[in-house]
Amino acid sequence: MELVLITVAFVAGFLALKCQLPPLVGFLLAGFLLHDFGFESTPTITTLADLGVTLLLFTIGLKLDIKTLLSKEIWAGATVHNLLSTLLFALLLLGLKFLGVTSLASLEIDQLILLGFALSFSSTVFAVKTLQEKGEMNATYGTLAIGILVMQDIFAVIFLTASTGKFPEWYAIALFGLPLLRPLMFKFLDKAGHGEMLVLSGIFFALVMGAGLFELVGMKPDLGALILGMLLASHRKASELSKSLFNLKELFLVCFFLNIGLADEPTMQGFILGALLVLLLPLKGILYFVVINAFKFRVRTCLLTTLTLFNFSEFGLIVGGLAFKLGWISGDILVALAIAVSLSFIISAPLNRVGHAIYLRSAKWLKEQAAEKINTRDQFINLVKLKC
């Protein structure tokens, strides 16, 4: 069965690429198509999908400066956007319920808030792939977008941990000693060379010391992979390690997107609700722009960051999947979330390709910050001073 799943995913991903869309859109659609023909996910596909997400968070951690998360524009910006978008989406969904949208008729206010919370996230996978393809991971707007996404990932992990009713074991406090092991981990990386042992070292740190150790003490494994990556981020081989894991991570993520499509059968109600949810995207984008602009970033940075985050997230699907398992939402809602995520990628991909052109056309309509008030992270380079 795995051979059929991989073959269909390959064809769908290739066709999406030829249509100038991210291959992950093809993988999602392949999952929907396969499910419609009676195929289901397999333990192998599910395991590889989980490994893909774990390695993704580990490689994000490798490129993240911990000081970045402590910046008020990151932690405060992500928190404010998450709260505002959750509240706004819940109110709009409540309005749709009163207007007679069938899929929302049976949902109570707490379920609508949960759905709004799931929609408040943006896709880490999509953003990272988009920034990598454009070579702008280290641009100001790129680091800002990734920082906000990491904070959102942390919010999701906290929710998932609390919702399952599982609390960390008392000895989880020992995890605070991990930074003390950083010199030893650095020495291992120094001795690992540049070949297969470097790749194996990365897998060991991500899956064993990160995900495995955190799971052992009753915490979310993915959070462990992220934190281990952050601990190793200052090592001179961090960038090389991230590049060495790139192809492996990409291969596993194919299974992740395929698995989403295989989760449930699309229905007409699900398609209708999914299309309605996509109408919330402009509001989400406006909120991003306003929040980032409030921290005195240039219009260009605000706009490009907004476009990078202008989508729904795979973490929203994970939240929805857990809610479905716990009986909080119906299968139609989960399908609608998956459809909304897919459509948001289709909309966001071409917008990101022409992001700079959109800025050039819209800059004259947007009010720029006064030069002396611009955030220090976003200052123009003073060429006169450089020459002096």
N, C-alpha and C positions, 0 to 999 in steps of 0.2 A: 504493500500500500504506500509506503514511504516513497517509492520510485515514482508512482503516479502523482503524488502531492508535489514532489520536487520538480517533475517535468512541467506540470501545469503552472507552477510558480515561476519557473524559468521563462516560459513562453509569455506569460502575463507581464512579468517584469520587463522583458525585452520590448514588448509592444508599448508599455508605458514610457519607456526610455525613448523610443522612436517618436512618441507623441509629445516629447519634451516635458514629461511629468516625472516626478521621482519614482523609481522602481517600486518603492514601498506601496504606492497606490495600486500598482498591478498585483502585488502580493495580497493586499487586502481583498481586491476584487476576485482574485483566484480562490481565496478562502470561501467567499460567498458562493461562487459558482460551484466549487467542489461540494460544499454542504448541500446545495440544491440538488446535486446528483447522488446524495446519500452518503458521501464520505464524511468521516469524523476524524478528529485529531487522534494521534497515537501517543503513547508514553514517550517515545523517542523525540517526536516533534515538540512536545510540551517541555521536556527536559532541556533540549537545545534552545528553546525560546527563553526559558528562565536563565540559562547561562548567558544568552545574548544581552539581556537587560542588566545582569550582574556585571558583565565585562564593560558594558556601556558606562555604567555609573562609576566603575573603577577608573576608566580612562578619562572621564570628566574630572574626577578627583585629582588625577595626575596633572591636569592643566590648570588647576584652581589654586589660587593663593588664598589661604584662610583669611587673610586680612581683608580680602575683597568682600567676603560675606558679612564682615563687621561694619562695612560702610553703610551709612544710614539709607542711601539710595537703593541698596540691595535688600537688607532685612526689612526696613520700613516700607519701601516701595512694593515689595512682594506681598507683605502683610496687608497693606492698605488695599492693593488691587484685589487680592483674594477675598477680603471681606466685602468690599463694595460690589464686585462682580457676582459673588454668591447671593448677596441680598437682592441685587437688581434682577438677576436671572430668575430667582425664586418668585419675585413679585410678578414678573412678566409671564412666567409659567402658570402662576395662579390666575392671571388674566385670561390666558388661553384655556385654562380649565373651565372658567365661567363662560367662555365663548362656545364651549361645547366640543372641544377636541377630545375625541373618544379615549385615546390612550392615557390621557391625564385625568379622566373623570374619577377614577377610584383612588387617586393619590391624595394623601393628607398633607398638611403644611410641612411637617417634618420631612416627608419624602420629597417634596418639591425643593426644600432647602438642600437636601442631599444631592438631588439632580443638579441644582445650581452650583453646588460645590464641585461636582465632577466636571462641569463645563468651565469652571474658572481656571483650570490648568491649561497650559500650552505644552506642546510636544517637545520634549528634550531631544528625542531621536531626530525629529524633523529639523529642528534648529541646528543641531550639531552637524548633521549631514549637509545642510544648506550652507552653513558658514565654512565648512571644510571645502566644499566644492568651489566657493568663491574666494577661498584663501583669506578670510577675514575673521578668523577665530580670535586673533589678538587685537583687532580693531576695538576702539572704545565701545561702540555699540554692541560688538560681539561679546566682549567680556561682561558688559552690563546685562545682556540677554541671558547668558549662561548663568550668571550669578542669581538672577531672578528665578530661573528654572530650577536651580539647585535648591533654593529656598522652597519652591513649590514641591519639589520631590520630598523634602524633609516634612512638609505639611502632610503630604500623602502618606508617608511612612508612619507618621504619628497617628493619623486616622486609622490606617489599616491595623496597626498594633492595638489601638484602643477598641476598635470594632470587633476584633476577634475575641476580646475578653481575656487575652493572654497578656500577662504582665511579666516583665523581666524577673529572673531569679534574683535572690538577694546578692548572690556573688557576681552579678553583672557589674557591680561597682568596680571590680577589678579591671574593667575595660579602660578606666581612667589612667591606668598604668601603661597603656599602649604607647604613648609618646616617649616613654622611657626606653622602649625597645627600638626607637628609630635609629640610633647609631648602629645597632647590630644589623638592622635591615639594610642600612646604607652599605655596610661592609659586604653583605651578601650580594648586593647589586654590583658593587665594585669588582667582585671576584667572578661574576657571572659571564663576563665576556660580552660578545655582540651577536652570538648565534642562537641556537636552539635553547641554551640554558637561560638566556635572557627572557625568551618567551615563556619558558616553564616557570621561571621566577615570578613573572607577572601573574600567571595563572594561579600559582601557589599563594601569593599575597592576596589576590582578589577572592579566590574561592575557598581557601583554607583559613588563612589568618583573618580575612575579612568576613565573608558571608558565613563560613562554617563556624567561626568563633562566636559571632553574634547570634547565630541560630542556637548554639549550644547553651547560651545564657538566656534564651527566651526573647531575643530581639529580632527585628526584621533583618534577614540576611543582606538584602540590597543596601541597607544603610551601612552595614559593615564594610562592604566593598567600596562604597563612596568614601568613607572615612579613611580606610587604608590608602586609597589613592591620594587623598589630601595630605596624609602624613609623608608620602614619598614624593610629593610635588616639587620639593626644593632640591631633590637629588639631580646631579648633572646628567643622569641617564633617563630622567623622567620622560622627556620628549621622545627619545629613542625607544623607550619601552612602550609608550603609547602607539607609536608607529608600527612596532613589531606585532602588536595585538590587533591592529586595525582590521586586517582581512578576516581574521578569526571571528572577531566581534561582528563584522558585517554579515558573515555567513550565518551565524546564529540568529541574528536579528531578522533574517528572512523567515525563519521559523516562527518568530514572535508575531510578525504581521500576518502570516498565513494562519496562525492559530486563532487570531482574533476573528477572522472571517469564518473559520470553522466552528465558532462557539455556538451559534444559533441560526435558525432559518429566517431569512428576511421575509417580512410580511408587508402587505400594502399599508397597514397602519404604521408599521415601523418606518417605512419609506417616507410617509407623509410627515410624521413627527420629526424624523431626521432632517427633512428639508426645512421644517419650521425652526428647528434648533440652529440651523446654519444662519438664519436671519438674525441671530443674536451676535454673530461675529463682528459686524461693524461697531456695535456698542462696546464689545470687548476691546476692540482696537482703540476706540476713542478713550476708554478708561486708561489703557496703557499709556497713550500719548499724554494725557492730562497729568497722570501720576508722575511720569518720568520728567515732564516739563517742569513740574513743581519743584524738582531738585536742581533746577537751573542748568539743564543740559541744552546744548544747541539744538535747533529745530531738526537739523540733519540727523543727529544722533537719536533724537526722540522718534523720528519717523522711521528710520531703518530698524531701530529696536522693535518698534511696534509691528512692522511688517514681518520681522523674524518670529515674533510671538503670535502672529495673526492666524491662529489655528486652535483646534481642540487637541487633547492629549491622550496618548496611550495610558497614562496614569488615571485619567478620567474613566477609561474603560476598565482598568483594574479595580478602581473604587466601585464602579457599576457592577462588575462581576462579583465582587464580594457581597454587595447589597442584594444581588439576585440569589446568591447561594443562601443568604440569611433570610430570604423571603420578603425583603423590604420593597423590592420593585419586581415588575413582571418581565417576562422574556421580551415583550414588545419594546419596553423601555431600553433594555440592553441592546437590542438590535438597532433601535433609533440612535443610540449613542455611537455605535460602531459606524453607522451610515453617516452621521454628522461628522465624525472624525475623518472618514474617507473623503467626504465632500470638502471639508475644510483644507485638507492637503491639496486637493485638486485646485482650489481657489488660491491658496497661499503660494504654491510653487511658481506660477508665472509672475505673480506680484513681486516676489523676491528677486526674480531674474532681472526685473526692470526697476528695482528699488531706487537706484540712483537717478534714473530718468524721471521717476515719479517725484523725487525731491526737487529736481530742477524745474519741473512744471508747477509744483505746488508751493515752492518756497516763498514766492511773492505774496501768497495769500495767508501765510502763517507768520505770526509775530515772533521775531527773533529776540533772544535774551540780550540785555545790555551787556556789552563786552566785559565790563568790570564785574558783572555778577555771574558770569559763566562758571559752572562747576570746575574746580581745578583739574579734575580728571579729563576734562573736555576742552582744555585751552588750546588755542591755535599755537603752532610753533612760531616763535618770533625769529625770523631769519636774520634780522638786523643784529640781534643779540648774539646769534650763533657765529656770525662773521667776526664780531668783535672778540 
